Amino acid sequence: MSVQSETVLRRSILSSVKRPSRYIGEEWGSGPVKEGRADILRVCYAFPDVYEVGMSYLGYQILYPLTKSLDFADAERVYAPWPDMEAELRRTGTKLWALESKRPVCDFDVLGFTLQYELSYTNILTILDTGGIPLRSKDRGDNDPIVIAGGCGALAPEPVAPFIDAFCVGDGEILAPEVFEVLHELKGRPRDEKLTALSKISGVYVPQIPPRTPIRRRIAENLDDTFYHTSMIVPNTSIVHDRVAVQVFRGCTRGCRFCQAGMIDRPVRERSAESVAAQVKQLLEYTGWEEVGLLSLATCDWTQLNDALDTFAPMLSQNQIKLSLPSLRMDAFSVEMAAELEKIRRGGLTFAPEAGTQRLRDVINKGVTEENIESTLESTFSHGWDKVKLYFMMGLPTETQEDLECIHEICNRAVSIARRHKRRGEISVSLAGFVPKPHTPFQWEPQLDRALLRERGRWVKNNMRNRKVNVSYHEPEQTYLEGVFARGDSRLADAIEEVWRRGERFDGWSEHFDFDRWMSVFNDLEIDTDYYACRTRGVDEKLPWDHIDCGVSKSYLLREREKALMGETTNDCRAGCNGCGWSGHTSAARCNSHAEG
């Protein structure tokens, strides 16, 4: 087919879908494509969700310009096609294309996925299939792309391992150049030779070549010296987070026992105020955005936050740029900081107590006291905010009825404090089911079954009598399925493929999620899903992710689990080493958790 004919066909397809802007590319900051060079390693970054979600993912905004900066490689993008687009591609026999060059996905040397959420796994297969690539690694030939995957899901990769050629375990800024350099040198060579070479890179897991030792997570130790983006792709349609995004540090020292990110992203590595300020200035000039988000697991813990604000706050004010801190901890200091940034109290503030009682917050090592809750609410309403959103979890280990009842108590207290400060005091409560995650102290704990999750969610919602409080809870089916895949093994790949063949797509979207279809497939394949989600694992049991070393020792996780069950807390790592077992870092990586003796 001629180029002109392909263009006409694409226009016809796009005229038949509801959101053609998802597939046209040509945004400010994208491209240009390095054409006319046969030696270039062509990389297509694939996000297994729609454009609006994928364009808000900071990781690709970093890896895209990083890859383009390599003389021997080029980067393009593709996102999961919405069902209407998938139908048009299949009806016309057209392969899914990359946004920049409109080249079919199967014509790239590398296809790179990010694994951020278990309920996006079926979309990986949609991208592969509509892109003309065999679903399973064992079925691909020398002319097919090497399919790689990274992100937090790469630390528990087995449910999707049969579909992926190689997993990058750790920070992409460190791994991507090494992986791409090897594949560039082997461009045109047999597939097996490429996979063998990749398996020899530290931090790369190739499922077809079982590792002799655990795959060690790679980290960027000094973030000021590591590549960071000074340009961003500006979307041509609205997206989830439409703003300049700058990461100020990685890791967390607080040690919440349910939090996978806080465990797997150690040690804490901070960027300097100077480099962040310079990046913010460059990105604002490049993009024209009117909001800046300073991102991390707990931005108020950034030790250079005040210095950074002193540096670029005048520039933001002069240009009427809004600065947001997406992650506020529950204390008066965070509210004071937010008050300085938001002079007009139009929105609300969001906090995550996670549990209703001090006992349960100690179990999960949340580090939030009753005094913190009181002072935070006092400070919030005294500074003029009318709305507060509170996140809680249900189904946490050792949870009792009292823990649920005290969620009501915290909400009623918030309304009372708001009234005392003559504020409207609108309280929104979001209640999510707890999912035990790999590489955390709770990785051995059972998840509540669906009936109990629904019962507890309904109880909290139906027994909230205060009209100022609105309670919503996540339906348990999606939480349950997330739990199945979070701690699953490679046997689940057959279920993913089969449910996908029966039409399952976009499981993270409630309008498309079909739990009955999933359970029908599990039953047909004789897979006991409760075995993965709802049973206590033995401490000596071999876990499906034991061949991945995130840097935190299993002995530390077990100690933290024992302390949790006894209701004992662990101090913030900044107060002294807790012996998590992290080793292999240099003094450039700011970490108190040195290797155990």
Secondary structure, 3 states (H helix, E strand, C coil): CCHHHHHHHHHHHHCCCCCHHHCCCCCECCCCCCCCCCCCEEEEEEECCCHHHHCCCHHHHHHHHHHHHCCCEEEEEEECCCHHHHHHHHHHCCCCECCCCCCEHHHCCEEEEECCCHHHHHHHHHHHHHCCCCCCHHHCCCCCCEEEEECHHHHCCHHHHHHCCEEECECHHHHHHHHHHHHHHCCCCCHHHHHHHHHCCCCEECCCCCCCCCEECECCCCCCCCCCCCCCCECCCCCCCCCEEEECEECCCCCCCCCHHHHHCCCCEECCHHHHHHHHHHHHHHHCCCEEEEECCCHHHCCCHHHHHHHHHHHHHHCCCEEECCCCCCCHHHHHHHHHHCCCCCCEEEEEEECCCHHHHHHCCCCCCHHHHHHHHHHHHHCCCCEEEEEEEECCCCCCHHHHHHHHHHHHHHHHHHHHCCCCCEEEEEEEECCCCCCCCCCCCCCCCHHHHHHHHHHHHHCCCCCCEEEEECCHHHHHHHHHHHCCCCCHHHHHHHHHHCCCCCCCCCCCCCHHHHHHHHHHCCCCHHHHHCCCCCCCCCCCCCCEECCCCHHHHHHHHHHHHCCCCCCCHHHCCCCCCCCCCCCCCCCCCCCCC
